[in-house]
Amino acid sequence: MPATNTNELREDPLWARFRAGDAEAFSGMYRQYTACLLQYGARLCADATRLQDLLHDLFIELWNSRQQIAATDNIKFYLCKCLKNKLARGHHVQRYTTEKLRDLVACQPHEESTVEQHIIHAETNDSRAHLLLDAISKLSRRQQEIVLLRFYMGFSNHQIADLMQMKYQSVSNLQYTALCRIRECLKATPSFRLIEALYMMF
């Protein structure tokens, strides 16, 4: 399992209870994050049955190794990283497709949304949603993944760098160029206001 620096974080109480052997906390964690993990994993693995099996195995491994795994202040990120590593080891990771991109954008967040997420989801509920989706689909694979992880999954650039095994500055640069390209695609559309709002956050 991925290591986490325990000296600079406040461990999530649910995770702490799980690591202490609280079966109820483990069940609660499973219920809370399974849907999100399936949605994330479906963008990387087309075999739904295999994905469910791997996710089931992941939770068994977590329970069996609960006394050895590290603390974390972000359970969703920790689990997504574990799942991606597991998929990669089994050679199940695939490129994003426009259809998978559209599916992920359509997914509603399961936790409290960030400001960026509220803007994105407000836009996807609008009739102009397809314009934004088309613009994102023109990005490179890595740019698409960064946009999805940042604005739809709510991960920070540091977390994205860890998850994608990239340098922080590389993630920041790719995110900036991705937003620039989206901005150019939407410049002549009503959706331009959305990108202008995103730029104000950086």
C-alpha positions as YAML, in Angstrom:
chain: A
units: angstrom
residues:
- id: 1
  name: MET
  ca: [0.00, 0.00, 0.00]
- id: 2
  name: PRO
  ca: [1.25, 3.55, -0.67]
- id: 3
  name: ALA
  ca: [3.00, 5.24, 2.20]
- id: 4
  name: THR
  ca: [1.81, 8.54, 3.63]
- id: 5
  name: ASN
  ca: [3.77, 10.98, 5.75]
- id: 6
  name: THR
  ca: [2.11, 10.81, 9.16]
- id: 7
  name: ASN
  ca: [4.04, 13.78, 10.57]
- id: 8
  name: GLU
  ca: [2.28, 16.43, 8.49]
- id: 9
  name: LEU
  ca: [-1.35, 15.35, 8.56]
- id: 10
  name: ARG
  ca: [-4.29, 14.84, 10.84]
- id: 11
  name: GLU
  ca: [-5.49, 11.32, 10.27]
- id: 12
  name: ASP
  ca: [-9.09, 10.94, 9.18]
- id: 13
  name: PRO
  ca: [-11.05, 9.63, 12.22]
- id: 14
  name: LEU
  ca: [-12.80, 6.97, 10.14]
- id: 15
  name: TRP
  ca: [-9.46, 5.72, 8.85]
- id: 16
  name: ALA
  ca: [-8.00, 5.70, 12.36]
- id: 17
  name: ARG
  ca: [-10.89, 3.60, 13.64]
- id: 18
  name: PHE
  ca: [-10.52, 1.22, 10.70]
- id: 19
  name: ARG
  ca: [-6.78, 0.81, 11.34]
- id: 20
  name: ALA
  ca: [-7.58, 0.07, 14.98]
- id: 21
  name: GLY
  ca: [-9.74, -2.86, 13.89]
- id: 22
  name: ASP
  ca: [-13.20, -1.29, 14.05]
- id: 23
  name: ALA
  ca: [-15.29, -3.46, 11.70]
- id: 24
  name: GLU
  ca: [-18.13, -0.92, 11.69]
- id: 25
  name: ALA
  ca: [-15.75, 1.80, 10.49]
- id: 26
  name: PHE
  ca: [-14.47, -0.53, 7.78]
- id: 27
  name: SER
  ca: [-18.03, -1.26, 6.61]
- id: 28
  name: GLY
  ca: [-18.84, 2.44, 6.65]
- id: 29
  name: MET
  ca: [-15.76, 3.21, 4.60]
- id: 30
  name: TYR
  ca: [-16.72, 0.52, 2.09]
- id: 31
  name: ARG
  ca: [-20.24, 1.92, 1.73]
- id: 32
  name: GLN
  ca: [-19.03, 5.49, 1.45]
- id: 33
  name: TYR
  ca: [-16.32, 5.04, -1.16]
- id: 34
  name: THR
  ca: [-17.21, 2.00, -3.27]
- id: 35
  name: ALA
  ca: [-19.38, 3.92, -5.77]
- id: 36
  name: CYS
  ca: [-16.72, 6.61, -6.20]
- id: 37
  name: LEU
  ca: [-13.99, 4.01, -6.69]
- id: 38
  name: LEU
  ca: [-16.06, 2.13, -9.26]
- id: 39
  name: GLN
  ca: [-16.65, 5.37, -11.16]
- id: 40
  name: TYR
  ca: [-12.95, 6.22, -11.07]
- id: 41
  name: GLY
  ca: [-11.87, 2.68, -11.94]
- id: 42
  name: ALA
  ca: [-14.31, 2.50, -14.84]
- id: 43
  name: ARG
  ca: [-12.35, 5.29, -16.54]
- id: 44
  name: LEU
  ca: [-9.26, 3.08, -16.44]
- id: 45
  name: CYS
  ca: [-10.66, -0.42, -16.92]
- id: 46
  name: ALA
  ca: [-13.35, -1.45, -19.41]
- id: 47
  name: ASP
  ca: [-13.93, -4.86, -17.79]
- id: 48
  name: ALA
  ca: [-16.60, -4.10, -15.17]
- id: 49
  name: THR
  ca: [-16.52, -7.61, -13.70]
- id: 50
  name: ARG
  ca: [-12.75, -7.56, -13.36]
- id: 51
  name: LEU
  ca: [-12.90, -4.10, -11.82]
- id: 52
  name: GLN
  ca: [-15.40, -5.23, -9.18]
- id: 53
  name: ASP
  ca: [-13.25, -8.26, -8.38]
- id: 54
  name: LEU
  ca: [-10.14, -6.09, -8.00]
- id: 55
  name: LEU
  ca: [-11.99, -3.62, -5.80]
- id: 56
  name: HIS
  ca: [-13.28, -6.46, -3.62]
- id: 57
  name: ASP
  ca: [-9.73, -7.81, -3.34]
- id: 58
  name: LEU
  ca: [-8.45, -4.36, -2.48]
- id: 59
  name: PHE
  ca: [-10.75, -4.02, 0.51]
- id: 60
  name: ILE
  ca: [-9.84, -7.52, 1.71]
- id: 61
  name: GLU
  ca: [-6.16, -6.59, 1.49]
- id: 62
  name: LEU
  ca: [-6.82, -3.35, 3.36]
- id: 63
  name: TRP
  ca: [-8.54, -5.18, 6.20]
- id: 64
  name: ASN
  ca: [-5.88, -7.87, 6.43]
- id: 65
  name: SER
  ca: [-3.05, -5.32, 6.46]
- id: 66
  name: ARG
  ca: [-4.81, -2.63, 8.53]
- id: 67
  name: GLN
  ca: [-2.18, -2.68, 11.27]
- id: 68
  name: GLN
  ca: [0.66, -2.05, 8.82]
- id: 69
  name: ILE
  ca: [-0.82, 0.54, 6.45]
- id: 70
  name: ALA
  ca: [-0.10, 4.23, 6.84]
- id: 71
  name: ALA
  ca: [-2.27, 7.00, 8.22]
- id: 72
  name: THR
  ca: [-4.05, 9.31, 5.78]
- id: 73
  name: ASP
  ca: [-6.08, 12.48, 5.93]
- id: 74
  name: ASN
  ca: [-7.76, 11.81, 2.57]
- id: 75
  name: ILE
  ca: [-9.33, 8.37, 2.31]
- id: 76
  name: LYS
  ca: [-10.68, 8.88, -1.20]
- id: 77
  name: PHE
  ca: [-7.24, 9.78, -2.55]
- id: 78
  name: TYR
  ca: [-5.56, 6.88, -0.73]
- id: 79
  name: LEU
  ca: [-8.08, 4.38, -2.08]
- id: 80
  name: CYS
  ca: [-7.94, 5.76, -5.63]
- id: 81
  name: LYS
  ca: [-4.16, 5.47, -5.59]
- id: 82
  name: CYS
  ca: [-4.36, 1.90, -4.29]
- id: 83
  name: LEU
  ca: [-6.89, 0.99, -6.97]
- id: 84
  name: LYS
  ca: [-4.89, 2.57, -9.79]
- id: 85
  name: ASN
  ca: [-1.75, 0.75, -8.65]
- id: 86
  name: LYS
  ca: [-3.67, -2.50, -8.54]
- id: 87
  name: LEU
  ca: [-5.06, -1.94, -12.04]
- id: 88
  name: ALA
  ca: [-1.62, -1.01, -13.35]
- id: 89
  name: ARG
  ca: [-0.04, -4.15, -11.90]
- id: 90
  name: GLY
  ca: [-2.67, -6.21, -13.69]
- id: 91
  name: HIS
  ca: [-2.20, -4.23, -16.93]
- id: 92
  name: HIS
  ca: [-5.83, -3.06, -16.88]
- id: 93
  name: VAL
  ca: [-5.17, 0.69, -17.18]
- id: 94
  name: GLN
  ca: [-6.44, 2.14, -20.47]
- id: 95
  name: ARG
  ca: [-6.54, 5.52, -22.15]
- id: 96
  name: TYR
  ca: [-9.48, 7.80, -21.54]
- id: 97
  name: THR
  ca: [-12.06, 7.87, -24.32]
- id: 98
  name: THR
  ca: [-14.59, 10.55, -25.12]
- id: 99
  name: GLU
  ca: [-17.38, 8.24, -23.93]
- id: 100
  name: LYS
  ca: [-15.64, 7.58, -20.60]
- id: 101
  name: LEU
  ca: [-14.95, 11.29, -20.25]
- id: 102
  name: ARG
  ca: [-18.63, 12.05, -20.77]
- id: 103
  name: ASP
  ca: [-19.61, 9.40, -18.21]
- id: 104
  name: LEU
  ca: [-17.29, 10.85, -15.58]
- id: 105
  name: VAL
  ca: [-18.54, 14.38, -16.13]
- id: 106
  name: ALA
  ca: [-22.10, 13.11, -15.68]
- id: 107
  name: CYS
  ca: [-21.28, 11.51, -12.31]
- id: 108
  name: GLN
  ca: [-22.43, 13.47, -9.30]
- id: 109
  name: PRO
  ca: [-19.88, 13.94, -6.48]
- id: 110
  name: HIS
  ca: [-20.41, 11.77, -3.38]
- id: 111
  name: GLU
  ca: [-18.75, 14.19, -0.99]
- id: 112
  name: GLU
  ca: [-18.81, 17.92, -0.39]
- id: 113
  name: SER
  ca: [-17.80, 19.61, -3.64]
- id: 114
  name: THR
  ca: [-15.03, 22.14, -4.03]
- id: 115
  name: VAL
  ca: [-15.72, 25.55, -5.56]
- id: 116
  name: GLU
  ca: [-14.27, 24.30, -8.83]
- id: 117
  name: GLN
  ca: [-16.57, 21.28, -8.81]
- id: 118
  name: HIS
  ca: [-19.63, 23.46, -8.25]
- id: 119
  name: ILE
  ca: [-18.71, 25.53, -11.30]
- id: 120
  name: ILE
  ca: [-18.08, 22.46, -13.45]
- id: 121
  name: HIS
  ca: [-21.26, 20.66, -12.37]
- id: 122
  name: ALA
  ca: [-23.33, 23.80, -12.83]
- id: 123
  name: GLU
  ca: [-22.00, 23.97, -16.35]
- id: 124
  name: THR
  ca: [-22.67, 20.31, -17.11]
- id: 125
  name: ASN
  ca: [-26.29, 20.79, -16.09]
- id: 126
  name: ASP
  ca: [-26.54, 23.53, -18.71]
- id: 127
  name: SER
  ca: [-27.43, 23.07, -22.37]
- id: 128
  name: ARG
  ca: [-23.86, 24.16, -23.23]
- id: 129
  name: ALA
  ca: [-22.33, 21.14, -21.50]
- id: 130
  name: HIS
  ca: [-21.40, 19.42, -24.75]
- id: 131
  name: LEU
  ca: [-19.22, 22.40, -25.72]
- id: 132
  name: LEU
  ca: [-17.10, 21.96, -22.61]
- id: 133
  name: LEU
  ca: [-16.92, 18.20, -23.09]
- id: 134
  name: ASP
  ca: [-15.84, 18.60, -26.70]
- id: 135
  name: ALA
  ca: [-13.15, 21.07, -25.66]
- id: 136
  name: ILE
  ca: [-11.81, 18.70, -22.99]
- id: 137
  name: SER
  ca: [-11.85, 15.76, -25.39]
- id: 138
  name: LYS
  ca: [-9.35, 17.64, -27.62]
- id: 139
  name: LEU
  ca: [-6.74, 17.66, -24.85]
- id: 140
  name: SER
  ca: [-3.94, 15.13, -24.59]
- id: 141
  name: ARG
  ca: [-4.53, 12.02, -22.49]
- id: 142
  name: ARG
  ca: [-2.51, 13.37, -19.57]
- id: 143
  name: GLN
  ca: [-4.17, 16.79, -19.76]
- id: 144
  name: GLN
  ca: [-7.59, 15.15, -19.71]
- id: 145
  name: GLU
  ca: [-6.64, 13.05, -16.71]
- id: 146
  name: ILE
  ca: [-5.34, 16.09, -14.82]
- id: 147
  name: VAL
  ca: [-8.51, 18.08, -15.55]
- id: 148
  name: LEU
  ca: [-10.67, 15.16, -14.44]
- id: 149
  name: LEU
  ca: [-8.71, 14.52, -11.26]
- id: 150
  name: ARG
  ca: [-8.53, 18.22, -10.38]
- id: 151
  name: PHE
  ca: [-12.01, 19.45, -11.17]
- id: 152
  name: TYR
  ca: [-14.18, 16.33, -11.04]
- id: 153
  name: MET
  ca: [-12.45, 14.23, -8.36]
- id: 154
  name: GLY
  ca: [-11.39, 17.26, -6.31]
- id: 155
  name: PHE
  ca: [-7.74, 16.27, -5.83]
- id: 156
  name: SER
  ca: [-5.01, 18.86, -5.26]
- id: 157
  name: ASN
  ca: [-2.09, 19.26, -7.66]
- id: 158
  name: HIS
  ca: [0.19, 17.60, -5.10]
- id: 159
  name: GLN
  ca: [-2.13, 14.59, -4.94]
- id: 160
  name: ILE
  ca: [-2.41, 14.44, -8.73]
- id: 161
  name: ALA
  ca: [1.38, 14.48, -9.02]
- id: 162
  name: ASP
  ca: [1.54, 11.57, -6.60]
- id: 163
  name: LEU
  ca: [-1.25, 9.66, -8.31]
- id: 164
  name: MET
  ca: [0.15, 10.17, -11.82]
- id: 165
  name: GLN
  ca: [3.79, 9.81, -10.73]
- id: 166
  name: MET
  ca: [4.71, 13.22, -12.09]
- id: 167
  name: LYS
  ca: [6.51, 16.24, -10.70]
- id: 168
  name: TYR
  ca: [4.31, 18.89, -9.12]
- id: 169
  name: GLN
  ca: [5.50, 21.56, -11.56]
- id: 170
  name: SER
  ca: [4.74, 19.29, -14.52]
- id: 171
  name: VAL
  ca: [1.17, 18.85, -13.27]
- id: 172
  name: SER
  ca: [0.80, 22.62, -12.82]
- id: 173
  name: ASN
  ca: [2.18, 23.28, -16.30]
- id: 174
  name: LEU
  ca: [-0.06, 20.71, -17.96]
- id: 175
  name: GLN
  ca: [-3.09, 22.00, -16.09]
- id: 176
  name: TYR
  ca: [-2.33, 25.55, -17.18]
- id: 177
  name: THR
  ca: [-1.85, 24.60, -20.85]
- id: 178
  name: ALA
  ca: [-5.01, 22.47, -20.70]
- id: 179
  name: LEU
  ca: [-7.05, 25.42, -19.42]
- id: 180
  name: CYS
  ca: [-5.50, 27.66, -22.08]
- id: 181
  name: ARG
  ca: [-6.51, 25.23, -24.80]
- id: 182
  name: ILE
  ca: [-10.04, 24.89, -23.39]
- id: 183
  name: ARG
  ca: [-10.20, 28.67, -23.17]
- id: 184
  name: GLU
  ca: [-9.31, 29.01, -26.84]
- id: 185
  name: CYS
  ca: [-11.89, 26.41, -27.84]
- id: 186
  name: LEU
  ca: [-14.64, 28.16, -25.89]
- id: 187
  name: LYS
  ca: [-13.60, 31.75, -26.44]
- id: 188
  name: ALA
  ca: [-16.39, 32.41, -28.92]
- id: 189
  name: THR
  ca: [-19.05, 30.61, -26.88]
- id: 190
  name: PRO
  ca: [-21.13, 31.48, -23.78]
- id: 191
  name: SER
  ca: [-19.04, 28.91, -21.88]
- id: 192
  name: PHE
  ca: [-16.12, 31.34, -22.01]
- id: 193
  name: ARG
  ca: [-17.33, 32.77, -18.70]
- id: 194
  name: LEU
  ca: [-16.67, 29.40, -17.03]
- id: 195
  name: ILE
  ca: [-13.03, 29.33, -18.07]
- id: 196
  name: GLU
  ca: [-12.57, 32.95, -17.03]
- id: 197
  name: ALA
  ca: [-13.91, 31.97, -13.59]
- id: 198
  name: LEU
  ca: [-11.48, 29.04, -13.39]
- id: 199
  name: TYR
  ca: [-8.56, 31.29, -14.27]
- id: 200
  name: MET
  ca: [-9.40, 33.57, -11.36]
- id: 201
  name: MET
  ca: [-8.71, 30.65, -8.99]
- id: 202
  name: PHE
  ca: [-5.05, 30.24, -9.97]
...
